[in-house]
Amino acid sequence: MLRPMTIEPEQQIGVGTQDAFQRLWTPHRMAYIQGENKPTGPDAGDGCPFCGIPEMSDQDGLVVARGKHVYAVLNLYPYNGGHLMVVPYRHVADYTELDGPETAELADLTKRAMVALRKASGAHGFNIGMNQGAAAGAGIAAHLHQHIVPRWGGDTNFMPVVGHTKVLPQLLADTRQMLADAWPND
């Protein structure tokens, strides 16, 4: 009769308490934690990434769609796969600073983002909103941006709740192409 083989975990000196697979390494998050690509000040010329993205190709900037006054771009540090932001081209910090055409187009691109995300990924719901000011959690407070985060039933499983991390099953470039292909025309 064969007996099951027992394998003891390898002990590593200096790595802390042995915990088998209880660690999920996400080294790419360190760029966000350390503030990589954050503006050095409140003005457009202070390295604002939202001012620089429109100068890039759609692929390099992860731009999904462009309007006359605003554009839709993937979040580099997404809460969920497909996490988009709608951003005005003009460098303004507060929602009340948008003019009428900017406000209307921001709303229109938000609606189109929802349509594209439903078509491309079958999103069940959305979290949509803006963090106004650093005190409210805005990572880049000097340039207004609205988040569109797709949600699915069960997407808050044990990984974010217990593991405090998200598992994203697709590269951002592939997500950008999928959403650009699903983006509704006028």
KEVOKOL-571954 format. One line per field, with one value per residue: x, z, y of N, C-alpha, C in turn. Coordinates in nm, 3 decimals. Layout:
<recs>
n.c1	[X_...];
n.c3	[Z_...];
n.c2	[Y_...];
ca.c1	[X_...];
ca.c3	[Z_...];
ca.c2	[Y_...];
c.c1	[X_...];
c.c3	[Z_...];
c.c2	[Y_...];
</recs>
This chain:
<recs>
n.c1	[0.083_0.056_0.180_0.085_0.306_0.474_0.561_0.779_0.765_1.009_1.246_1.330_1.577_1.540_1.310_1.085_0.791_0.697_0.451_0.332_0.128_0.025_0.094_0.068_0.248_0.273_0.447_0.430_0.259_0.412_0.507_0.285_0.244_0.480_0.442_0.505_0.516_0.349_0.224_0.437_0.343_0.057_0.003_-0.050_0.193_0.348_0.411_0.176_0.010_-0.233_-0.244_-0.041_-0.106_-0.293_-0.120_0.005_0.005_-0.299_-0.261_-0.017_-0.085_-0.298_-0.552_-0.893_-1.107_-1.165_-1.292_-1.414_-1.373_-1.310_-1.155_-1.143_-0.972_-0.777_-0.726_-0.411_-0.366_-0.577_-0.892_-1.061_-1.067_-1.082_-1.127_-1.197_-1.127_-1.275_-1.162_-1.112_-0.959_-0.867_-0.684_-0.817_-0.918_-1.154_-1.492_-1.682_-1.551_-1.567_-1.690_-2.007_-2.012_-1.797_-1.888_-2.118_-2.005_-1.841_-2.034_-2.157_-1.944_-1.907_-2.146_-2.114_-1.888_-1.994_-2.168_-1.981_-1.827_-2.020_-2.080_-1.826_-1.733_-1.942_-2.024_-2.190_-2.267_-2.176_-1.935_-1.929_-1.770_-1.615_-1.325_-1.286_-1.032_-0.739_-0.792_-1.023_-0.943_-0.839_-0.601_-0.458_-0.512_-0.513_-0.605_-0.906_-1.090_-1.309_-1.405_-1.490_-1.583_-1.613_-1.830_-1.896_-2.111_-1.998_-1.737_-1.602_-1.451_-1.256_-0.996_-0.962_-1.079_-0.967_-0.702_-0.626_-0.576_-0.608_-0.676_-0.598_-0.697_-0.600_-0.382_-0.324_-0.300_-0.433_-0.689_-0.749_-0.766_-0.982_-1.193_-1.189_-1.264_-1.525_-1.644_-1.916_-2.034_-2.139];
n.c3	[0.000_-0.088_0.070_0.143_0.049_0.260_0.254_0.391_0.454_0.318_0.525_0.576_0.673_0.839_0.714_0.858_1.027_0.937_0.691_0.486_0.212_0.268_0.189_-0.058_-0.303_-0.424_-0.584_-0.770_-0.665_-0.504_-0.642_-0.646_-0.371_-0.300_-0.432_-0.701_-1.008_-0.915_-0.902_-0.841_-0.740_-0.735_-0.990_-1.350_-1.483_-1.302_-1.328_-1.364_-1.423_-1.555_-1.724_-1.898_-2.019_-2.240_-2.446_-2.521_-2.713_-2.757_-2.674_-2.524_-2.325_-2.207_-2.282_-2.337_-2.467_-2.636_-2.598_-2.685_-2.468_-2.248_-2.148_-2.140_-1.936_-1.835_-1.495_-1.345_-1.107_-1.032_-0.864_-0.936_-1.217_-1.525_-1.420_-1.477_-1.546_-1.593_-1.729_-1.736_-1.999_-1.936_-1.671_-1.379_-1.038_-0.893_-0.903_-0.935_-1.091_-1.353_-1.680_-1.856_-2.107_-2.049_-1.817_-1.918_-2.111_-1.950_-1.804_-2.018_-2.120_-1.896_-1.890_-2.133_-2.069_-1.881_-2.045_-2.221_-2.039_-1.942_-2.180_-2.256_-2.030_-1.875_-1.642_-1.328_-1.172_-1.057_-0.901_-0.883_-0.879_-0.737_-0.568_-0.394_-0.328_-0.121_0.143_0.114_-0.005_-0.262_-0.486_-0.676_-0.631_-0.754_-1.014_-1.145_-1.156_-1.244_-1.109_-1.245_-1.145_-1.218_-1.095_-0.969_-0.868_-0.578_-0.602_-0.390_-0.249_-0.050_-0.106_-0.122_0.124_0.330_0.243_0.173_-0.084_-0.443_-0.712_-1.036_-1.343_-1.596_-1.825_-1.826_-2.081_-2.244_-2.133_-2.192_-2.475_-2.509_-2.392_-2.551_-2.795_-2.732_-2.688_-2.711_-3.003_-3.116];
n.c2	[-0.117_0.218_0.506_0.842_1.103_1.322_1.655_1.875_2.224_2.446_2.596_2.930_3.141_3.448_3.549_3.587_3.462_3.136_3.092_2.953_2.978_3.235_3.485_3.726_3.856_4.180_4.362_4.569_4.758_4.917_5.138_5.309_5.345_5.478_5.712_5.748_5.921_6.119_6.454_6.737_6.968_7.197_7.300_7.276_7.246_7.113_6.845_6.698_6.402_6.370_6.584_6.524_6.278_6.312_6.386_6.158_5.847_5.659_5.394_5.402_5.588_5.463_5.540_5.519_5.640_5.952_6.277_6.606_6.776_6.617_6.305_5.942_5.717_5.434_5.345_5.342_5.212_5.015_4.955_4.754_4.531_4.702_4.952_5.275_5.624_5.940_6.231_6.581_6.772_7.021_7.164_7.154_7.166_7.138_7.029_7.229_7.410_7.333_7.410_7.447_7.285_7.108_6.978_6.851_6.679_6.521_6.382_6.246_6.083_5.926_5.779_5.640_5.491_5.317_5.168_5.050_4.898_4.719_4.583_4.478_4.339_4.248_4.382_4.403_4.614_4.948_5.163_5.499_5.807_6.107_6.212_6.486_6.688_6.644_6.570_6.430_6.202_6.214_6.109_6.251_6.549_6.797_6.785_6.731_6.427_6.166_5.860_5.543_5.249_4.920_4.663_4.334_4.070_3.918_4.008_4.110_3.913_3.683_3.774_4.070_4.127_3.965_3.923_4.177_4.275_4.297_4.078_4.103_3.992_4.053_4.222_4.577_4.699_4.515_4.527_4.796_4.786_4.607_4.754_4.986_4.876_4.806_5.049_5.272_5.441_5.770];
ca.c1	[0.000_0.130_0.148_0.106_0.433_0.462_0.670_0.791_0.800_1.147_1.265_1.418_1.621_1.527_1.191_0.971_0.723_0.652_0.306_0.292_0.083_-0.055_0.143_0.058_0.339_0.227_0.550_0.393_0.188_0.508_0.514_0.176_0.270_0.588_0.403_0.564_0.438_0.261_0.268_0.518_0.270_-0.081_-0.014_-0.040_0.333_0.417_0.418_0.043_-0.002_-0.356_-0.214_0.052_-0.165_-0.349_-0.013_0.051_-0.085_-0.400_-0.203_0.080_-0.152_-0.412_-0.674_-0.996_-1.187_-1.138_-1.395_-1.363_-1.338_-1.267_-1.115_-1.156_-0.843_-0.768_-0.651_-0.289_-0.372_-0.722_-0.961_-1.113_-1.036_-1.168_-1.145_-1.173_-1.147_-1.307_-1.076_-1.112_-0.828_-0.829_-0.633_-0.898_-0.920_-1.284_-1.606_-1.750_-1.472_-1.599_-1.793_-2.120_-1.976_-1.712_-1.974_-2.204_-1.927_-1.800_-2.149_-2.177_-1.841_-1.933_-2.250_-2.054_-1.800_-2.080_-2.214_-1.866_-1.791_-2.122_-2.063_-1.697_-1.701_-2.061_-2.031_-2.322_-2.294_-2.065_-1.910_-1.893_-1.756_-1.497_-1.270_-1.253_-0.933_-0.656_-0.858_-1.130_-0.883_-0.793_-0.459_-0.409_-0.618_-0.505_-0.670_-1.033_-1.112_-1.420_-1.382_-1.596_-1.530_-1.711_-1.847_-1.962_-2.152_-1.892_-1.602_-1.535_-1.428_-1.157_-0.870_-0.953_-1.126_-0.870_-0.567_-0.602_-0.522_-0.693_-0.615_-0.647_-0.664_-0.570_-0.292_-0.394_-0.305_-0.539_-0.815_-0.772_-0.810_-1.114_-1.291_-1.193_-1.344_-1.665_-1.690_-2.026_-2.022_-2.250];
ca.c3	[0.000_-0.097_0.170_0.090_0.084_0.331_0.223_0.489_0.390_0.333_0.622_0.529_0.782_0.821_0.641_0.948_1.062_0.826_0.674_0.364_0.102_0.320_0.140_-0.202_-0.330_-0.527_-0.583_-0.855_-0.584_-0.437_-0.717_-0.597_-0.230_-0.292_-0.498_-0.834_-1.106_-0.853_-0.927_-0.736_-0.693_-0.781_-1.124_-1.462_-1.516_-1.191_-1.350_-1.354_-1.523_-1.633_-1.828_-1.991_-2.088_-2.373_-2.545_-2.554_-2.795_-2.674_-2.615_-2.421_-2.216_-2.164_-2.311_-2.398_-2.556_-2.626_-2.639_-2.710_-2.341_-2.149_-2.202_-2.050_-1.925_-1.731_-1.374_-1.332_-0.981_-1.029_-0.757_-1.004_-1.359_-1.601_-1.346_-1.563_-1.495_-1.693_-1.687_-1.827_-2.049_-1.864_-1.537_-1.274_-0.921_-0.830_-0.993_-0.961_-1.188_-1.490_-1.748_-1.900_-2.201_-1.982_-1.728_-2.001_-2.173_-1.843_-1.779_-2.135_-2.125_-1.785_-1.938_-2.236_-1.999_-1.824_-2.156_-2.268_-1.937_-1.944_-2.304_-2.260_-1.915_-1.804_-1.508_-1.265_-1.109_-1.063_-0.806_-0.962_-0.793_-0.735_-0.439_-0.408_-0.231_-0.058_0.266_0.075_-0.061_-0.401_-0.503_-0.750_-0.597_-0.835_-1.145_-1.129_-1.230_-1.192_-1.116_-1.281_-1.102_-1.240_-0.983_-0.998_-0.749_-0.524_-0.626_-0.263_-0.187_0.056_-0.141_-0.069_0.262_0.419_0.191_0.153_-0.218_-0.556_-0.817_-1.165_-1.433_-1.731_-1.835_-1.855_-2.226_-2.298_-2.087_-2.270_-2.609_-2.496_-2.368_-2.669_-2.895_-2.688_-2.662_-2.801_-3.083_-3.097];
ca.c2	[0.000_0.344_0.608_0.977_1.163_1.449_1.747_1.983_2.351_2.489_2.702_3.036_3.227_3.592_3.593_3.597_3.339_3.054_3.106_2.882_3.066_3.343_3.613_3.749_3.967_4.273_4.467_4.682_4.856_5.004_5.263_5.392_5.377_5.574_5.835_5.760_5.997_6.219_6.591_6.800_7.085_7.203_7.356_7.183_7.227_7.047_6.701_6.636_6.297_6.388_6.682_6.461_6.163_6.343_6.400_6.023_5.765_5.593_5.273_5.438_5.658_5.380_5.615_5.435_5.725_6.096_6.370_6.740_6.841_6.518_6.176_5.827_5.650_5.333_5.377_5.261_5.139_4.992_4.884_4.636_4.529_4.793_5.078_5.390_5.760_6.041_6.342_6.696_6.812_7.142_7.137_7.214_7.079_7.126_7.006_7.356_7.487_7.290_7.487_7.366_7.179_7.008_6.901_6.766_6.572_6.432_6.295_6.161_5.980_5.835_5.688_5.554_5.398_5.213_5.084_4.972_4.800_4.613_4.506_4.409_4.254_4.204_4.441_4.398_4.743_5.043_5.270_5.616_5.923_6.192_6.250_6.627_6.732_6.541_6.526_6.337_6.082_6.230_6.082_6.367_6.643_6.919_6.766_6.660_6.303_6.087_5.716_5.449_5.120_4.814_4.569_4.208_3.998_3.833_4.057_4.138_3.783_3.682_3.840_4.206_4.136_3.902_3.942_4.319_4.297_4.257_3.999_4.151_3.883_4.098_4.336_4.702_4.722_4.430_4.585_4.917_4.749_4.547_4.861_5.072_4.805_4.803_5.185_5.308_5.562_5.864];
c.c1	[0.089_0.085_0.171_0.238_0.408_0.584_0.668_0.826_0.946_1.154_1.363_1.450_1.597_1.402_1.068_0.910_0.677_0.500_0.254_0.251_0.000_-0.005_0.123_0.140_0.284_0.326_0.516_0.321_0.284_0.521_0.406_0.202_0.377_0.559_0.465_0.467_0.338_0.314_0.348_0.451_0.132_-0.102_0.006_0.105_0.413_0.419_0.285_0.029_-0.127_-0.341_-0.123_-0.008_-0.222_-0.245_0.039_-0.043_-0.187_-0.342_-0.106_0.017_-0.267_-0.544_-0.771_-1.077_-1.152_-1.259_-1.330_-1.308_-1.281_-1.224_-1.134_-1.026_-0.851_-0.687_-0.529_-0.290_-0.518_-0.771_-1.018_-1.067_-1.132_-1.192_-1.100_-1.183_-1.183_-1.245_-1.091_-0.970_-0.776_-0.792_-0.714_-0.907_-1.060_-1.395_-1.677_-1.676_-1.499_-1.702_-1.902_-2.085_-1.887_-1.796_-2.060_-2.124_-1.874_-1.912_-2.170_-2.072_-1.855_-2.040_-2.195_-1.960_-1.880_-2.127_-2.100_-1.828_-1.893_-2.104_-1.936_-1.679_-1.822_-2.071_-2.174_-2.362_-2.168_-2.056_-1.860_-1.880_-1.623_-1.455_-1.220_-1.161_-0.860_-0.724_-0.970_-1.075_-0.837_-0.643_-0.389_-0.518_-0.622_-0.574_-0.790_-1.035_-1.224_-1.390_-1.508_-1.538_-1.638_-1.713_-1.924_-2.002_-2.039_-1.752_-1.530_-1.520_-1.316_-1.030_-0.865_-0.991_-1.021_-0.726_-0.529_-0.536_-0.623_-0.612_-0.678_-0.603_-0.618_-0.473_-0.369_-0.404_-0.415_-0.677_-0.849_-0.826_-0.951_-1.220_-1.301_-1.276_-1.492_-1.725_-1.801_-1.997_-2.141_-2.377];
c.c3	[0.000_0.011_0.110_0.140_0.152_0.300_0.325_0.416_0.417_0.432_0.566_0.646_0.746_0.749_0.730_0.973_0.937_0.813_0.546_0.257_0.151_0.278_-0.011_-0.230_-0.444_-0.535_-0.671_-0.777_-0.515_-0.510_-0.669_-0.454_-0.217_-0.369_-0.635_-0.928_-1.044_-0.884_-0.810_-0.678_-0.759_-0.926_-1.232_-1.497_-1.408_-1.205_-1.338_-1.463_-1.610_-1.741_-1.935_-2.073_-2.225_-2.483_-2.591_-2.654_-2.701_-2.603_-2.502_-2.301_-2.154_-2.179_-2.385_-2.499_-2.530_-2.673_-2.667_-2.582_-2.235_-2.221_-2.095_-2.054_-1.816_-1.613_-1.367_-1.208_-0.952_-0.904_-0.809_-1.149_-1.433_-1.533_-1.435_-1.485_-1.614_-1.643_-1.785_-1.876_-1.970_-1.720_-1.435_-1.159_-0.872_-0.934_-1.029_-1.060_-1.333_-1.551_-1.798_-1.998_-2.139_-1.892_-1.808_-2.061_-2.069_-1.811_-1.895_-2.142_-2.009_-1.826_-2.041_-2.173_-1.939_-1.932_-2.203_-2.167_-1.927_-2.065_-2.299_-2.147_-1.835_-1.664_-1.456_-1.204_-1.116_-0.936_-0.891_-0.868_-0.806_-0.591_-0.456_-0.296_-0.167_0.067_0.237_0.006_-0.205_-0.407_-0.579_-0.738_-0.689_-0.971_-1.126_-1.212_-1.161_-1.215_-1.159_-1.253_-1.125_-1.121_-1.032_-0.867_-0.703_-0.545_-0.500_-0.186_-0.084_0.021_-0.088_0.079_0.359_0.375_0.166_0.019_-0.321_-0.651_-0.948_-1.271_-1.572_-1.727_-1.873_-2.004_-2.291_-2.257_-2.166_-2.408_-2.606_-2.479_-2.486_-2.779_-2.862_-2.671_-2.760_-2.876_-3.056_-3.126];
c.c2	[0.125_0.440_0.744_1.035_1.298_1.534_1.858_2.112_2.386_2.604_2.804_3.128_3.373_3.640_3.603_3.462_3.265_3.066_3.041_2.983_3.183_3.480_3.618_3.874_4.051_4.389_4.586_4.792_4.954_5.137_5.360_5.438_5.485_5.703_5.856_5.830_6.093_6.358_6.646_6.923_7.090_7.249_7.250_7.151_7.155_6.894_6.630_6.528_6.314_6.495_6.621_6.349_6.200_6.359_6.264_5.956_5.701_5.471_5.308_5.506_5.582_5.454_5.523_5.515_5.871_6.174_6.505_6.804_6.747_6.391_6.068_5.748_5.543_5.385_5.285_5.173_5.105_4.920_4.753_4.643_4.620_4.926_5.194_5.519_5.848_6.171_6.458_6.724_6.932_7.106_7.218_7.114_7.047_7.112_7.136_7.444_7.445_7.384_7.392_7.255_7.069_6.918_6.804_6.650_6.474_6.334_6.198_6.050_5.881_5.733_5.591_5.450_5.283_5.116_4.993_4.864_4.688_4.522_4.420_4.308_4.208_4.258_4.439_4.532_4.829_5.125_5.386_5.734_5.993_6.215_6.393_6.671_6.616_6.486_6.426_6.213_6.094_6.207_6.193_6.472_6.764_6.906_6.674_6.533_6.225_5.939_5.643_5.311_5.014_4.718_4.446_4.145_3.907_3.887_4.103_4.007_3.794_3.760_3.984_4.215_4.083_3.933_4.086_4.348_4.251_4.172_4.045_4.053_3.924_4.216_4.461_4.730_4.638_4.480_4.709_4.883_4.691_4.655_4.956_5.009_4.805_4.943_5.222_5.438_5.652_5.793];
</recs>
